[in-house]
């Protein structure tokens, strides 16, 4: 059989296999990590991507399809994520920050009737967070109500939430701090009692459980991030999850330019009456693909990113266990220094999939946060502060409308004294031992 007469499908299959084999070889030769650890020379990062040839082969497979926008890999990823969490709906998006924007925007939809959030309504949150947990509240014309956090859990003082509620309070939006679940019993009960929406920001907490259930399954909406330091990565990427079919459709509308149509890219007339609708003041029968019912965005994921996510999901259970193992080793090794540090504590009823290991230098210690973080950095151990610390002390938030309930004493303490180090799956036991030895060296000097 001449080359010209070979079926196109056969050529496609054979060439894809050849390319896949080359990609695997390329990974081994170029990207496979050097497992040699040199104390004081090898950088121990706070987080990072952990991958092998499978992610690269899946990425190449999607590139060869050249579909580019959402396609077969996106569908496979969203089904896999939803199945992992035990939820019916997962809506992929281009980042965790976009996921938060979509979740809050969805709650302003006119389709929710009297329950919708309108400008001036209040949302309970904390100032000690990553900015994009709070930004969508402000961007939607809503008013954040900032509350204080517990230093050792990093989470909201849940027993004070009810006293913070007002007639304008319509929702609670909180992150599970560094993977440590907030008090979901109290928060969920308050939301039910007062008819409030709950948005769980799980961007740092994929795989964490509370009372045996995954975080992200308690609220009306929940969000995830797949940026490189997070629990799985697509480079960029995120998702909104929900068990509410109406909210799922609203989130997809805001994500897809605000249009009412729910057809996947490249498909038409899945409703069966594309030219049979009547909306607003539009002519009867106006093409449903171009009817817009929300002021939306284009925040879709690409199929290339989703392909990487499909491979990463298979590794997620192992990633979660490695994070727990690394966190436990640091916790046991640093417990002897509790007189110098507030060490992190898991929330009651929780089993966190930790994003990092947080420490806060106690007042009166013979060193400052800058002293210890500089020493760690000088010894190739990367550190991070607790994100924004007190968000309202940053220039960007000087002129926003907000309310503070109680005081932010602990938040300010975190801003001055807290930092965290990594527990991500790329950290080996040798690295953990070196981190602990470096703390020993520093603290022996300071203690004497």
BADOBA-46464 format. One record per residue (C-alpha): residue in three letters; z, x, y. Coordinates in Angstrom, 2 decimals, always signed. Example, Ala and Ser with C-alpha at 12.3 -4.5 7.8 and 13.67 -1.06 7.14 Angstrom:
2
ala | +7.80 | +12.30 | -4.50
ser | +7.14 | +13.67 | -1.06
***
This chain:
448
unk | +0.00 | +0.00 | +0.00
unk | -1.02 | +1.53 | +3.34
unk | +1.42 | +1.77 | +6.19
unk | -0.59 | -0.81 | +8.15
unk | -0.08 | -3.41 | +5.42
unk | +3.68 | -2.99 | +5.04
unk | +5.60 | -6.14 | +6.01
unk | +7.22 | -5.84 | +9.43
unk | +10.56 | -6.94 | +7.97
unk | +10.44 | -4.08 | +5.43
unk | +9.64 | -1.54 | +8.13
unk | +12.47 | -2.92 | +10.29
unk | +14.97 | -2.65 | +7.42
unk | +13.91 | +0.86 | +6.41
unk | +13.90 | +2.22 | +9.96
unk | +17.27 | +0.67 | +10.72
unk | +18.74 | +2.37 | +7.66
unk | +17.28 | +5.72 | +8.70
unk | +18.70 | +5.33 | +12.20
unk | +22.08 | +4.26 | +10.80
unk | +22.23 | +7.37 | +8.62
unk | +21.38 | +9.56 | +11.61
unk | +24.04 | +7.86 | +13.76
unk | +26.66 | +8.54 | +11.08
unk | +25.61 | +12.18 | +11.00
unk | +25.70 | +12.32 | +14.80
unk | +29.25 | +10.93 | +14.80
unk | +30.41 | +13.55 | +12.31
unk | +28.80 | +16.40 | +14.24
unk | +29.57 | +15.29 | +17.80
unk | +32.33 | +12.67 | +18.03
unk | +34.60 | +13.11 | +15.03
unk | +37.99 | +14.23 | +16.42
unk | +39.25 | +17.71 | +15.83
unk | +42.58 | +17.01 | +14.13
unk | +44.01 | +20.40 | +15.05
unk | +47.03 | +19.87 | +17.29
unk | +48.09 | +22.73 | +19.54
unk | +51.48 | +22.05 | +21.17
unk | +51.24 | +22.41 | +24.93
unk | +47.45 | +22.76 | +24.76
unk | +46.21 | +19.52 | +23.21
unk | +46.48 | +16.65 | +25.68
unk | +48.50 | +13.65 | +24.48
unk | +47.09 | +10.72 | +26.41
unk | +48.83 | +7.45 | +27.25
unk | +46.12 | +5.57 | +25.36
unk | +42.52 | +5.79 | +24.34
unk | +39.72 | +4.61 | +22.12
unk | +40.04 | +5.18 | +18.37
unk | +36.73 | +4.76 | +16.55
unk | +34.48 | +6.20 | +13.87
unk | +30.86 | +5.97 | +12.78
unk | +31.08 | +2.21 | +12.13
unk | +31.43 | +1.35 | +15.83
unk | +28.49 | +3.58 | +16.71
unk | +26.32 | +2.12 | +13.93
unk | +27.13 | -1.44 | +14.98
unk | +26.32 | -0.56 | +18.58
unk | +22.99 | +0.91 | +17.54
unk | +22.26 | -2.15 | +15.38
unk | +22.70 | -4.40 | +18.42
unk | +20.58 | -2.09 | +20.57
unk | +17.74 | -2.32 | +18.05
unk | +17.91 | -6.13 | +18.27
unk | +17.46 | -5.66 | +22.04
unk | +18.94 | -9.10 | +22.71
unk | +21.34 | -7.54 | +25.26
unk | +23.11 | -10.69 | +26.44
unk | +25.32 | -12.83 | +24.16
unk | +23.89 | -13.07 | +20.66
unk | +24.73 | -12.81 | +16.98
unk | +27.39 | -10.12 | +17.41
unk | +29.12 | -12.07 | +20.18
unk | +29.32 | -15.10 | +17.91
unk | +30.70 | -12.99 | +15.07
unk | +33.27 | -11.37 | +17.35
unk | +34.53 | -14.60 | +18.89
unk | +34.84 | -16.18 | +15.45
unk | +36.70 | -13.12 | +14.15
unk | +39.14 | -13.03 | +17.08
unk | +39.84 | -16.76 | +16.82
unk | +40.40 | -16.44 | +13.06
unk | +42.79 | -13.51 | +13.54
unk | +44.89 | -15.52 | +16.01
unk | +44.62 | -18.78 | +14.10
unk | +43.04 | -20.60 | +17.05
unk | +39.88 | -22.73 | +17.19
unk | +38.37 | -21.21 | +20.34
unk | +37.82 | -17.71 | +21.73
unk | +35.58 | -17.23 | +24.77
unk | +34.46 | -13.60 | +25.25
unk | +34.08 | -12.25 | +28.76
unk | +33.35 | -8.92 | +30.42
unk | +36.97 | -7.83 | +31.04
unk | +40.59 | -8.84 | +30.75
unk | +40.70 | -9.21 | +34.53
unk | +37.80 | -11.67 | +34.35
unk | +39.62 | -13.48 | +31.55
unk | +42.59 | -14.02 | +33.88
unk | +40.28 | -15.19 | +36.66
unk | +38.60 | -17.67 | +34.30
unk | +41.90 | -18.99 | +32.95
unk | +43.36 | -19.72 | +36.40
unk | +40.05 | -21.03 | +37.74
unk | +39.75 | -23.42 | +34.80
unk | +43.04 | -25.05 | +35.80
unk | +41.50 | -25.99 | +39.17
unk | +38.67 | -27.98 | +37.55
unk | +38.14 | -31.56 | +38.79
unk | +37.61 | -32.45 | +35.13
unk | +41.41 | -32.18 | +34.69
unk | +41.95 | -35.09 | +37.06
unk | +45.42 | -35.36 | +38.60
unk | +46.65 | -32.41 | +36.51
unk | +44.32 | -29.94 | +38.22
unk | +45.73 | -27.21 | +40.43
unk | +44.71 | -27.50 | +44.09
unk | +45.09 | -25.15 | +47.03
unk | +48.73 | -24.71 | +47.99
unk | +50.10 | -25.41 | +44.51
unk | +52.59 | -22.85 | +43.21
unk | +52.41 | -20.66 | +40.11
unk | +55.51 | -18.92 | +38.72
unk | +54.91 | -15.23 | +37.98
unk | +56.45 | -11.78 | +38.52
unk | +55.69 | -9.09 | +41.09
unk | +56.21 | -6.35 | +38.48
unk | +52.84 | -6.64 | +36.76
unk | +49.25 | -5.50 | +36.75
unk | +47.47 | -6.86 | +39.85
unk | +44.92 | -8.95 | +37.97
unk | +47.64 | -11.14 | +36.49
unk | +48.45 | -12.25 | +40.04
unk | +45.11 | -11.88 | +41.84
unk | +43.48 | -15.03 | +40.37
unk | +46.39 | -17.09 | +41.68
unk | +45.66 | -15.86 | +45.19
unk | +41.87 | -15.98 | +44.76
unk | +42.08 | -19.68 | +43.86
unk | +44.11 | -20.53 | +46.96
unk | +47.32 | -20.97 | +44.97
unk | +50.74 | -19.59 | +45.88
unk | +52.44 | -17.06 | +43.60
unk | +56.19 | -17.48 | +43.24
unk | +57.56 | -14.03 | +42.44
unk | +60.60 | -13.64 | +40.23
unk | +62.57 | -10.63 | +39.05
unk | +62.38 | -8.93 | +35.65
unk | +64.79 | -7.51 | +33.14
unk | +64.62 | -3.70 | +33.24
unk | +64.74 | -3.08 | +29.49
unk | +62.34 | -5.81 | +28.30
unk | +60.10 | -5.67 | +31.37
unk | +59.84 | -9.46 | +31.33
unk | +60.79 | -12.33 | +33.62
unk | +64.42 | -13.47 | +33.79
unk | +63.54 | -16.68 | +32.01
unk | +66.93 | -18.34 | +32.45
unk | +66.29 | -18.41 | +36.23
unk | +62.85 | -20.04 | +36.12
unk | +63.99 | -23.67 | +36.30
unk | +65.88 | -23.01 | +39.53
unk | +62.67 | -21.58 | +41.01
unk | +60.62 | -24.74 | +40.48
unk | +59.59 | -26.92 | +43.40
unk | +57.52 | -30.08 | +43.80
unk | +54.49 | -27.82 | +44.27
unk | +54.98 | -25.84 | +41.04
unk | +52.13 | -26.58 | +38.62
unk | +51.87 | -23.57 | +36.30
unk | +53.48 | -20.43 | +34.89
unk | +51.36 | -17.29 | +34.47
unk | +53.04 | -14.27 | +32.86
unk | +52.12 | -11.12 | +30.96
unk | +53.88 | -9.90 | +27.85
unk | +55.07 | -6.63 | +29.35
unk | +53.71 | -3.56 | +27.51
unk | +53.27 | -5.77 | +24.45
unk | +56.86 | -7.09 | +24.47
unk | +56.78 | -10.92 | +24.37
unk | +58.61 | -12.79 | +27.11
unk | +61.09 | -15.55 | +26.21
unk | +58.57 | -18.07 | +24.92
unk | +61.20 | -20.55 | +23.71
unk | +62.53 | -21.01 | +27.23
unk | +59.18 | -20.88 | +29.01
unk | +57.39 | -23.29 | +26.65
unk | +60.29 | -25.74 | +26.80
unk | +60.22 | -25.69 | +30.62
unk | +56.47 | -26.25 | +30.68
unk | +56.82 | -29.28 | +28.41
unk | +59.77 | -30.65 | +30.36
unk | +58.10 | -30.36 | +33.77
unk | +54.43 | -30.83 | +32.82
unk | +53.39 | -27.28 | +33.74
unk | +50.41 | -25.32 | +32.50
unk | +51.18 | -22.01 | +30.75
unk | +48.83 | -19.02 | +30.89
unk | +49.80 | -16.10 | +28.64
unk | +48.40 | -12.75 | +29.76
unk | +48.20 | -10.91 | +26.41
unk | +46.02 | -8.06 | +27.67
unk | +48.67 | -5.54 | +26.53
unk | +49.91 | -7.53 | +23.54
unk | +47.18 | -8.22 | +20.97
unk | +48.97 | -8.47 | +17.61
unk | +52.47 | -9.07 | +19.03
unk | +54.35 | -11.96 | +17.46
unk | +57.16 | -14.24 | +18.58
unk | +59.06 | -16.27 | +16.01
unk | +56.37 | -15.34 | +13.49
unk | +53.44 | -16.57 | +15.61
unk | +50.94 | -14.46 | +17.53
unk | +51.36 | -14.37 | +21.30
unk | +48.40 | -16.12 | +22.87
unk | +48.93 | -19.17 | +20.68
unk | +51.77 | -20.72 | +22.72
unk | +50.15 | -21.43 | +26.08
unk | +47.39 | -23.73 | +27.27
unk | +45.27 | -20.62 | +27.80
unk | +45.72 | -16.95 | +26.96
unk | +43.84 | -13.80 | +27.88
unk | +43.06 | -10.45 | +26.25
unk | +41.55 | -7.14 | +27.39
unk | +39.46 | -4.68 | +25.39
unk | +39.46 | -1.81 | +27.88
unk | +39.74 | +1.61 | +26.10
unk | +43.56 | +2.03 | +26.19
unk | +44.12 | -1.46 | +24.78
unk | +44.66 | -2.49 | +21.17
unk | +40.94 | -2.67 | +20.43
unk | +38.13 | -1.55 | +22.69
unk | +34.59 | -2.43 | +23.68
unk | +34.65 | -0.06 | +26.64
unk | +34.87 | -3.11 | +28.86
unk | +35.49 | -6.62 | +27.62
unk | +38.00 | -9.43 | +27.36
unk | +38.51 | -12.95 | +26.07
unk | +40.13 | -16.27 | +26.89
unk | +41.56 | -18.23 | +23.97
unk | +42.72 | -21.83 | +23.71
unk | +43.29 | -24.65 | +21.26
unk | +42.10 | -27.26 | +23.77
unk | +38.41 | -28.20 | +23.44
unk | +38.22 | -29.55 | +27.00
unk | +39.66 | -26.33 | +28.47
unk | +37.30 | -24.28 | +26.31
unk | +34.30 | -26.04 | +27.82
unk | +35.67 | -25.64 | +31.37
unk | +36.28 | -21.90 | +30.88
unk | +32.73 | -21.46 | +29.56
unk | +31.35 | -23.34 | +32.56
unk | +33.18 | -21.08 | +35.04
unk | +32.04 | -18.03 | +33.06
unk | +28.39 | -19.20 | +32.95
unk | +27.64 | -19.63 | +36.68
unk | +29.53 | -22.96 | +36.83
unk | +26.81 | -24.87 | +35.03
unk | +27.59 | -27.94 | +32.96
unk | +25.26 | -27.02 | +30.11
unk | +26.88 | -25.40 | +27.05
unk | +23.73 | -24.08 | +25.33
unk | +23.92 | -20.47 | +24.11
unk | +21.56 | -17.97 | +25.78
unk | +18.03 | -18.49 | +24.53
unk | +18.70 | -22.05 | +23.29
unk | +17.85 | -25.42 | +24.82
unk | +18.81 | -29.06 | +24.35
unk | +21.77 | -28.69 | +22.00
unk | +23.14 | -31.90 | +23.55
unk | +19.98 | -33.79 | +22.50
unk | +19.47 | -35.29 | +25.95
unk | +18.65 | -32.37 | +28.23
unk | +16.73 | -34.66 | +30.61
unk | +18.89 | -37.74 | +30.12
unk | +21.92 | -37.08 | +32.31
unk | +22.98 | -38.33 | +35.72
unk | +25.12 | -36.02 | +37.88
unk | +26.23 | -36.48 | +41.46
unk | +23.39 | -37.07 | +43.90
unk | +20.79 | -35.34 | +41.70
unk | +17.75 | -37.27 | +40.52
unk | +18.32 | -39.02 | +37.20
unk | +17.22 | -36.83 | +34.31
unk | +17.64 | -33.54 | +36.20
unk | +17.47 | -30.63 | +33.74
unk | +20.99 | -30.24 | +32.32
unk | +20.56 | -26.46 | +32.09
unk | +20.58 | -26.37 | +35.90
unk | +23.36 | -28.82 | +36.70
unk | +26.44 | -27.12 | +38.19
unk | +29.87 | -28.77 | +38.06
unk | +32.04 | -25.77 | +39.07
unk | +31.89 | -22.95 | +41.60
unk | +31.50 | -20.35 | +38.88
unk | +30.58 | -16.77 | +38.10
unk | +28.53 | -14.77 | +35.62
unk | +31.20 | -13.04 | +33.54
unk | +29.57 | -12.94 | +30.12
unk | +29.91 | -10.17 | +27.55
unk | +26.89 | -8.26 | +26.25
unk | +26.02 | -8.31 | +22.56
unk | +26.26 | -4.51 | +22.50
unk | +29.92 | -4.64 | +23.51
unk | +30.59 | -7.41 | +21.02
unk | +29.07 | -5.33 | +18.22
unk | +31.65 | -2.62 | +18.86
unk | +34.35 | -5.30 | +18.89
unk | +33.28 | -6.57 | +15.47
unk | +33.93 | -3.12 | +13.99
unk | +37.19 | -2.73 | +15.93
unk | +38.58 | -6.07 | +14.71
unk | +38.47 | -4.76 | +11.15
unk | +40.75 | -1.90 | +12.19
unk | +43.13 | -4.04 | +14.28
unk | +45.86 | -4.59 | +11.64
unk | +46.06 | -0.82 | +11.06
unk | +46.10 | -0.15 | +14.81
unk | +49.00 | -2.59 | +15.27
unk | +51.06 | -0.99 | +12.51
unk | +50.44 | +2.52 | +13.89
unk | +51.59 | +1.43 | +17.37
unk | +54.78 | +0.00 | +15.88
unk | +55.37 | +3.15 | +13.86
unk | +54.90 | +5.46 | +16.87
unk | +57.11 | +3.29 | +19.07
unk | +59.87 | +3.27 | +16.46
unk | +59.76 | +7.07 | +16.13
unk | +60.08 | +7.51 | +19.91
unk | +62.85 | +4.91 | +20.09
unk | +64.90 | +6.62 | +17.37
unk | +64.28 | +10.08 | +18.83
unk | +65.21 | +9.18 | +22.40
unk | +68.18 | +6.91 | +21.68
unk | +70.56 | +9.85 | +22.18
unk | +69.49 | +9.95 | +25.84
unk | +70.49 | +6.38 | +26.72
unk | +72.98 | +7.76 | +29.21
unk | +69.99 | +9.03 | +31.22
unk | +67.42 | +6.28 | +30.57
unk | +67.13 | +2.55 | +30.23
unk | +65.19 | +2.43 | +26.95
unk | +62.95 | -0.50 | +25.98
unk | +64.28 | -3.27 | +23.76
unk | +62.21 | -5.81 | +21.85
unk | +62.77 | -9.38 | +22.95
unk | +64.82 | -11.54 | +20.57
unk | +62.69 | -13.19 | +17.84
unk | +59.78 | -10.83 | +18.60
unk | +57.83 | -8.16 | +16.73
unk | +55.86 | -6.39 | +19.47
unk | +52.52 | -4.67 | +19.05
unk | +53.52 | -2.12 | +21.67
unk | +51.15 | -0.97 | +24.40
unk | +53.45 | +1.84 | +25.51
unk | +57.00 | +3.18 | +25.45
unk | +58.79 | +2.55 | +28.74
unk | +61.69 | +4.48 | +30.21
unk | +63.59 | +4.00 | +33.47
unk | +65.73 | +6.81 | +34.85
unk | +69.26 | +5.54 | +35.40
unk | +70.85 | +5.79 | +38.83
unk | +73.06 | +8.87 | +39.00
unk | +71.06 | +10.88 | +36.48
unk | +70.72 | +14.62 | +37.30
unk | +66.95 | +14.24 | +37.72
unk | +64.40 | +11.85 | +39.20
unk | +61.45 | +10.07 | +37.68
unk | +59.12 | +12.55 | +39.36
unk | +61.06 | +15.42 | +37.78
unk | +60.58 | +14.17 | +34.23
unk | +57.01 | +12.89 | +34.63
unk | +55.90 | +16.15 | +36.24
unk | +57.49 | +18.13 | +33.39
unk | +55.76 | +15.97 | +30.79
unk | +52.42 | +16.24 | +32.58
unk | +52.81 | +20.04 | +32.87
unk | +53.26 | +20.07 | +29.10
unk | +50.11 | +17.98 | +28.48
unk | +51.89 | +14.67 | +27.88
unk | +50.28 | +12.00 | +30.04
unk | +52.45 | +9.40 | +31.76
unk | +51.86 | +6.15 | +33.61
unk | +54.04 | +4.19 | +36.03
unk | +54.84 | +0.56 | +35.31
unk | +51.55 | -0.59 | +36.82
unk | +52.09 | -1.91 | +40.34
unk | +55.88 | -1.89 | +40.35
unk | +56.70 | -4.35 | +43.14
unk | +53.27 | -5.76 | +43.92
unk | +54.18 | -7.14 | +47.33
unk | +54.97 | -3.62 | +48.57
unk | +51.26 | -2.73 | +48.23
unk | +48.94 | -2.92 | +51.26
unk | +46.61 | -5.47 | +49.66
unk | +49.35 | -8.10 | +49.44
unk | +50.88 | -7.82 | +52.89
unk | +49.13 | -10.89 | +54.25
unk | +48.98 | -13.21 | +51.25
unk | +50.99 | -16.41 | +51.05
unk | +53.77 | -16.18 | +48.47
unk | +57.36 | -17.15 | +47.77
unk | +60.15 | -15.01 | +46.30
unk | +62.84 | -16.73 | +44.27
unk | +66.16 | -14.89 | +44.24
unk | +65.70 | -11.19 | +44.80
unk | +63.50 | -8.49 | +43.29
unk | +66.28 | -5.97 | +42.79
unk | +65.25 | -4.98 | +39.27
unk | +61.59 | -4.94 | +40.25
unk | +62.36 | -2.45 | +43.01
unk | +64.40 | -0.39 | +40.55
unk | +61.40 | -0.26 | +38.20
unk | +59.19 | +0.71 | +41.14
unk | +61.45 | +3.71 | +41.88
unk | +62.47 | +4.80 | +38.41
unk | +60.29 | +3.51 | +35.52
unk | +57.35 | +5.06 | +33.68
unk | +55.85 | +4.92 | +30.21
unk | +54.20 | +7.13 | +27.62
unk | +51.72 | +6.35 | +24.90
unk | +52.10 | +5.00 | +21.38
unk | +48.40 | +4.38 | +20.69
unk | +46.97 | +4.88 | +17.18
unk | +45.39 | +8.23 | +18.05
unk | +48.86 | +9.80 | +18.29
unk | +49.85 | +11.69 | +15.15
unk | +53.36 | +12.41 | +13.85
unk | +52.91 | +16.00 | +15.07
unk | +52.29 | +14.69 | +18.57
unk | +55.34 | +12.42 | +18.43
unk | +57.50 | +15.35 | +17.30
unk | +56.17 | +17.44 | +20.19
unk | +56.87 | +14.66 | +22.71
unk | +60.47 | +14.42 | +21.49
unk | +60.89 | +18.20 | +21.54
unk | +59.60 | +18.28 | +25.13
unk | +62.18 | +15.67 | +26.16
unk | +64.85 | +17.78 | +24.42
unk | +63.81 | +20.88 | +26.36
unk | +63.86 | +19.06 | +29.69
unk | +67.15 | +17.25 | +29.14
unk | +69.02 | +20.29 | +27.82
unk | +68.17 | +22.06 | +31.07
unk | +69.16 | +19.10 | +33.25
unk | +72.30 | +18.25 | +31.29
unk | +73.66 | +21.77 | +31.79
***
